[in-house]
Amino acid sequence: MLVHPNRNPPIMIMRNFIFWLSSKRSITDSLARRGMKNGFARRFVAGETLDEALTASDELCRHGRNVSLNHLGENVSTEAAAREVCASYIEMIEQLHAKSLGGNISIKLTQLGLDINKELCASLALSIAKRAAEIGRTIEMDMEGSGYTDVTLDIFENVQRATGNAGLAVQAYLHRTEKDLLRLAPLKPKIRLVKGAYREPKDIAVQGKPAVDANYKRLTTLLLEGATTGTFFPAIASHDPMMVAHAQSEAARLNLSKDKYELQMIYGIRRDLQQQVHAAGNILQIYVPFGTDWCPYFMRRLSERPANCWFVLRSLLAESGAG
Ligand SMILES: Cc1cc2nc3c(=O)[nH]c(=O)nc-3n(C[C@H](O)[C@H](O)[C@H](O)COP(=O)(O)OP(=O)(O)OC[C@H]3O[C@@H](n4cnc5c(N)ncnc54)[C@H](O)[C@@H]3O)c2cc1C
């Protein structure tokens, strides 16, 4: 289960309550029926179809952002399902290209059959990257729970060696991440630095926001220093104003031009900060999720910030005529 590494007790209670709600089929079914129709899910989810995601992406690109399309859904359990997801990723990158929209796609290896067959998953990931390379596009790989870190690094390395157009998310909360970056450096990759979204034990990940933030800042500096020599293309992916400010001030200290790194944020989150970053002249890429399987993703965004629940309640009340 995805959780956020915040340890504030009232927030944890609210988060656990939302997770409990998300396990109640009657509630998620009702949300799923109303969420898109009523419009509240569209705050964090670009739509259920690729066309809707492309329309949202078009709007973002017209406002100077790049996008990374993400088809919602996680682990698949059959080869046929993995191949279907692979075909849909390829369609996503082709459509993005056909519509001349700036950006790429983000793929999740568990959606490509990582749990059933590593070789199959590796070959599907490679075929997506190859097709993207043929049309001059890039791909990014999400990082999932720590049980998948080693195999994700292996598959990423193979793909990047073969095609040179892949980027990888790494998680600042993992003790191992600095070592992983040193391993990846010879491939000169794009690295998306995130805090990390899974519950991990303390022998694997640092615990608590201050420690995660400290690691995030340290790794940001390491990546930006690497960018001065072309070793990394850092993508600083955070909605935390302190992390964004740290990246901007470190880039200024290193005299790093703004085309040598980028900021990334998620669709619908901290749109005020997105605007500030864009106005400051930074490259900004927005992670744009879409798909019919949006409910669990949507509930996780709610759980990250209880204030997000109010606009859902307001829209449900408005629909029922109560407010
Ligand atoms: C582009 C992108 C890609 C990502 N890819 C991955 C990945 O591949 N693997 C992975 O493990 N994690 C991924 N994540 C998630 C990441 O690990 C964090 O869980 C998530 O970004 C929250 O951390 P934060 O850096 O935004 O800072 P936080 O300290 O969590 O939050 C900082 C501030 O951001 C705002 N904020 C955060 N979340 C919300 C929200 N839901 N609604 C409104 N405001 C909010 C609040 O103002 C909060 O105070 C990704 C994040 C981004 C931005």
Ligand as a Chemical Component Dictionary entry (heavy atoms), coordinates in Angstrom:
data_LIG
# 
_chem_comp.id                   LIG 
_chem_comp.type                 NON-POLYMER 
_chem_comp.pdbx_formal_charge   0 
_chem_comp.three_letter_code    LIG 
# 
loop_
_chem_comp_atom.comp_id 
_chem_comp_atom.atom_id 
_chem_comp_atom.alt_atom_id 
_chem_comp_atom.type_symbol 
_chem_comp_atom.charge 
_chem_comp_atom.model_Cartn_x 
_chem_comp_atom.model_Cartn_y 
_chem_comp_atom.model_Cartn_z 
_chem_comp_atom.pdbx_ordinal 
LIG C1  C1  C 0 6.319  13.985 -10.726 1  
LIG C2  C2  C 0 6.323  13.008 -9.574  2  
LIG C3  C3  C 0 6.563  11.664 -9.813  3  
LIG C4  C4  C 0 6.583  10.755 -8.754  4  
LIG N1  N1  N 0 6.950  9.450  -8.997  5  
LIG C5  C5  C 0 7.139  8.613  -7.942  6  
LIG C6  C6  C 0 7.702  7.317  -8.115  7  
LIG O1  O1  O 0 8.014  6.894  -9.233  8  
LIG N2  N2  N 0 7.859  6.537  -7.021  9  
LIG C7  C7  C 0 7.539  6.975  -5.737  10 
LIG O2  O2  O 0 7.760  6.246  -4.765  11 
LIG N3  N3  N 0 7.002  8.200  -5.557  12 
LIG C8  C8  C 0 6.800  9.020  -6.601  13 
LIG N4  N4  N 0 6.295  10.278 -6.380  14 
LIG C9  C9  C 0 5.678  10.610 -5.057  15 
LIG C10 C10 C 0 6.707  11.090 -4.047  16 
LIG O3  O3  O 0 7.529  10.029 -3.638  17 
LIG C11 C11 C 0 6.022  11.701 -2.810  18 
LIG O4  O4  O 0 5.257  10.721 -2.162  19 
LIG C12 C12 C 0 5.097  12.857 -3.126  20 
LIG O5  O5  O 0 5.608  13.667 -4.139  21 
LIG C13 C13 C 0 4.921  13.750 -1.875  22 
LIG O6  O6  O 0 6.163  14.303 -1.505  23 
LIG P1  P1  P 0 6.562  15.838 -1.768  24 
LIG O7  O7  O 0 7.976  15.844 -2.222  25 
LIG O8  O8  O 0 5.612  16.482 -2.681  26 
LIG O9  O9  O 0 6.613  16.534 -0.349  27 
LIG P2  P2  P 0 5.699  16.449 0.945   28 
LIG O10 O10 O 0 6.616  16.750 2.089   29 
LIG O11 O11 O 0 4.925  15.209 1.000   30 
LIG O12 O12 O 0 4.676  17.619 0.717   31 
LIG C14 C14 C 0 5.108  18.946 0.606   32 
LIG C15 C15 C 0 3.907  19.826 0.357   33 
LIG O13 O13 O 0 3.330  19.476 -0.902  34 
LIG C16 C16 C 0 1.933  19.627 -0.850  35 
LIG N5  N5  N 0 1.299  18.337 -1.173  36 
LIG C17 C17 C 0 1.856  17.114 -1.172  37 
LIG N6  N6  N 0 0.955  16.193 -1.555  38 
LIG C18 C18 C 0 -0.195 16.863 -1.784  39 
LIG C19 C19 C 0 -1.508 16.482 -2.218  40 
LIG N7  N7  N 0 -1.846 15.220 -2.470  41 
LIG N8  N8  N 0 -2.433 17.446 -2.363  42 
LIG C20 C20 C 0 -2.144 18.732 -2.126  43 
LIG N9  N9  N 0 -0.922 19.149 -1.717  44 
LIG C21 C21 C 0 0.026  18.230 -1.563  45 
LIG C22 C22 C 0 1.596  20.121 0.514   46 
LIG O14 O14 O 0 1.563  21.523 0.466   47 
LIG C23 C23 C 0 2.772  19.664 1.345   48 
LIG O15 O15 O 0 2.965  20.433 2.468   49 
LIG C24 C24 C 0 6.302  11.207 -7.425  50 
LIG C25 C25 C 0 6.083  12.566 -7.184  51 
LIG C26 C26 C 0 6.111  13.471 -8.220  52 
LIG C27 C27 C 0 5.940  14.939 -7.909  53 
# 
loop_
_chem_comp_bond.comp_id 
_chem_comp_bond.atom_id_1 
_chem_comp_bond.atom_id_2 
_chem_comp_bond.value_order 
_chem_comp_bond.pdbx_ordinal 
LIG C1  C2  SING 1  
LIG C2  C3  SING 2  
LIG C2  C26 DOUB 3  
LIG C3  C4  DOUB 4  
LIG C4  N1  SING 5  
LIG C4  C24 SING 6  
LIG N1  C5  DOUB 7  
LIG C5  C6  SING 8  
LIG C5  C8  SING 9  
LIG C6  O1  DOUB 10 
LIG C6  N2  SING 11 
LIG N2  C7  SING 12 
LIG C7  O2  DOUB 13 
LIG C7  N3  SING 14 
LIG N3  C8  DOUB 15 
LIG C8  N4  SING 16 
LIG N4  C9  SING 17 
LIG N4  C24 SING 18 
LIG C9  C10 SING 19 
LIG C10 O3  SING 20 
LIG C10 C11 SING 21 
LIG C11 O4  SING 22 
LIG C11 C12 SING 23 
LIG C12 O5  SING 24 
LIG C12 C13 SING 25 
LIG C13 O6  SING 26 
LIG O6  P1  SING 27 
LIG P1  O7  DOUB 28 
LIG P1  O8  SING 29 
LIG P1  O9  SING 30 
LIG O9  P2  SING 31 
LIG P2  O10 DOUB 32 
LIG P2  O11 SING 33 
LIG P2  O12 SING 34 
LIG O12 C14 SING 35 
LIG C14 C15 SING 36 
LIG C15 O13 SING 37 
LIG C15 C23 SING 38 
LIG O13 C16 SING 39 
LIG C16 N5  SING 40 
LIG C16 C22 SING 41 
LIG N5  C17 SING 42 
LIG N5  C21 SING 43 
LIG C17 N6  DOUB 44 
LIG N6  C18 SING 45 
LIG C18 C19 SING 46 
LIG C18 C21 DOUB 47 
LIG C19 N7  SING 48 
LIG C19 N8  DOUB 49 
LIG N8  C20 SING 50 
LIG C20 N9  DOUB 51 
LIG N9  C21 SING 52 
LIG C22 O14 SING 53 
LIG C22 C23 SING 54 
LIG C23 O15 SING 55 
LIG C24 C25 DOUB 56 
LIG C25 C26 SING 57 
LIG C26 C27 SING 58 
# 
